[in-house]
Amino acid sequence: MPFASSETSLAAPNGVSGWYALYTRHRHEKAVAHILASKGFETFLPLYSAARKWSDRMKVLSLPLFPCYVFLHGGVDRRMDIMTTPGVHAVVSNAGQPAAIPATEMDAVRRAVESGSRAEPHPLLKCGNWVRVKNGPLAGVEGILVRKKNLHRLVLSVEMLGKAVAVEVDAFLVDQLSAPIPTFTAPAT
């Protein structure tokens, strides 16, 4: 199961509502998503598979791409229903108001998960080449191209959370964009 969601569409209808992040108790993301979905909320919990080895066995687990976060489409006006859900700590906010996540970022994460490509959590990077996938299931998705163990990965970010996801891509399927990500340069002393 690549993701848990009460709906698969991540586009905000006519811009009326957006996507929001809920900060959850550690390892309670699946329960929070399930409870909120049963309350009628549209949730999105992108998952990835990871092999874990114990002393006596090996097991493949389905883990959240964004640990301690569940995404919610609209519905933040039902704050009491959200905050009384076991495992929810807070709605990610800016200046006391729920902070909307750009639909393009959420759509990129959804498409990466649904593409069947191997995805995994990745630290958010501010350097590298900004690229756009030319064709295939991720066509049009933009991110940072990085190399890890002789494989190329496209890093997709959710800036507001300071988190990112890396998905394997063929380097021949991407075009470098002319506008690189701005990098911070320290002032000369």
C-alpha positions in Angstrom: 0.0 0.0 0.0 1.9 3.1 -1.2 -0.3 5.6 0.6 -3.3 6.0 2.8 -6.0 8.4 1.7 -9.7 8.8 1.8 -9.5 10.3 -1.7 -6.8 10.2 -4.3 -7.3 13.6 -5.9 -4.9 16.2 -4.4 -6.1 19.2 -6.5 -8.0 21.8 -4.5 -11.4 22.3 -6.0 -11.5 25.8 -7.5 -8.9 26.9 -4.9 -11.5 26.7 -2.1 -9.4 24.6 0.2 -5.8 23.5 0.4 -3.6 20.9 2.0 -2.4 21.2 5.5 0.0 19.2 7.7 -0.8 17.8 11.0 2.0 17.1 13.5 1.4 13.8 15.1 2.7 11.6 17.9 5.7 9.4 16.8 4.5 6.2 15.1 0.8 7.3 15.3 0.5 8.5 11.7 -1.5 5.5 10.3 -3.9 5.6 13.3 -4.4 9.4 12.9 -5.1 9.1 9.2 -7.6 6.3 9.7 -9.5 8.1 12.5 -9.6 11.4 10.6 -10.8 9.5 7.5 -13.6 7.9 9.5 -14.6 11.4 10.7 -15.1 12.4 7.1 -11.7 14.2 6.5 -9.7 13.7 3.3 -6.3 12.5 4.4 -3.0 11.7 2.7 -0.3 9.6 4.3 2.4 8.7 1.8 4.2 5.5 2.7 7.3 3.6 1.6 8.6 0.1 2.1 11.7 -0.5 4.2 13.4 -3.7 5.2 14.3 -4.0 8.9 16.5 -6.8 10.3 16.0 -8.1 13.8 18.2 -10.8 15.3 15.8 -13.6 14.3 14.1 -12.3 11.1 13.9 -9.8 8.3 10.6 -7.9 7.8 9.4 -5.3 5.2 7.6 -2.4 6.9 5.4 0.2 5.5 6.6 3.5 7.0 5.5 7.2 6.5 7.6 9.2 4.1 7.2 12.2 6.4 7.5 10.8 10.0 5.1 12.5 12.5 3.0 14.2 9.7 -0.4 13.4 8.2 -1.7 15.7 5.4 -5.3 17.0 5.5 -7.2 18.4 2.6 -9.3 21.3 3.8 -11.4 20.9 6.9 -9.2 23.0 9.2 -12.4 24.9 10.2 -13.3 21.7 12.1 -10.4 22.3 14.5 -12.1 20.6 17.5 -12.6 17.4 15.5 -9.0 17.5 14.4 -7.4 18.3 17.8 -9.5 15.7 19.7 -8.2 13.0 17.5 -5.8 10.7 19.5 -2.2 11.2 18.4 -2.6 14.7 16.9 -0.4 17.3 18.5 -1.0 20.4 16.3 -1.9 21.8 12.9 1.3 23.1 11.4 0.7 26.9 11.5 2.3 30.2 10.6 1.5 33.3 12.7 -1.3 31.3 14.5 -3.1 30.4 11.2 -3.0 26.9 9.6 -0.3 27.1 6.9 -1.4 25.7 3.5 1.0 23.6 1.5 1.2 24.4 -2.2 -0.9 21.9 -4.3 2.1 21.5 -6.7 4.2 20.1 -3.8 1.5 17.7 -2.7 0.8 16.6 -6.2 4.5 15.9 -6.9 4.7 13.7 -3.8 1.5 11.8 -4.7 2.7 11.2 -8.3 6.0 10.0 -7.0 4.4 7.5 -4.6 1.8 6.3 -7.2 4.4 5.9 -9.9 5.8 2.8 -8.3 9.3 4.2 -8.2 11.3 3.5 -5.1 10.9 6.5 -2.7 12.4 7.1 0.7 12.7 10.0 3.1 15.6 12.4 2.3 17.0 15.4 4.0 15.9 18.7 2.3 18.7 20.0 0.2 19.4 23.6 -0.9 22.0 22.8 -3.5 22.2 20.7 -6.6 20.6 20.9 -10.0 16.9 21.8 -10.3 15.4 19.5 -12.9 12.1 18.6 -14.6 11.3 15.0 -15.6 10.7 14.8 -19.4 8.5 11.7 -19.7 7.3 8.7 -17.8 5.0 8.5 -14.8 6.7 11.6 -13.2 6.6 13.7 -16.4 6.6 17.4 -15.5 7.6 16.9 -11.8 10.4 19.2 -10.7 12.9 18.7 -8.0 16.6 18.5 -7.1 18.7 15.8 -8.8 21.2 14.1 -6.5 23.4 11.0 -6.8 23.5 8.3 -4.1 25.3 5.0 -4.5 25.5 5.3 -8.4 21.8 5.9 -8.6 20.1 9.2 -9.5 17.3 10.4 -7.2 14.9 13.3 -7.6 14.4 15.1 -4.3 10.9 16.5 -3.9 10.5 19.0 -1.0 7.7 20.2 1.2 9.5 23.4 2.2 7.1 24.4 5.0 8.0 21.2 6.9 11.7 21.3 6.1 11.3 17.7 4.8 11.9 16.0 1.5 11.5 12.7 -0.3 13.9 11.1 -2.8 12.6 9.0 -5.6 14.8 7.1 -8.1 14.9 8.4 -11.6 16.9 7.8 -14.8 19.1 10.8 -15.3 18.4 10.6 -19.1 14.7 11.4 -18.4 15.4 14.8 -16.8 16.1 18.2 -18.2 18.0 20.8 -16.1 16.0 24.0 -15.6 17.6 27.3 -16.1 16.7 28.7 -12.7 18.8 26.9 -10.1 17.7 26.9 -6.5 19.0 30.0 -4.7 21.8 29.1 -2.3 22.8 31.0 0.8 26.2 32.6 0.7 27.8 33.8 3.9 28.8 37.5 4.0 32.5 38.2 3.6 34.3 39.0 6.8 
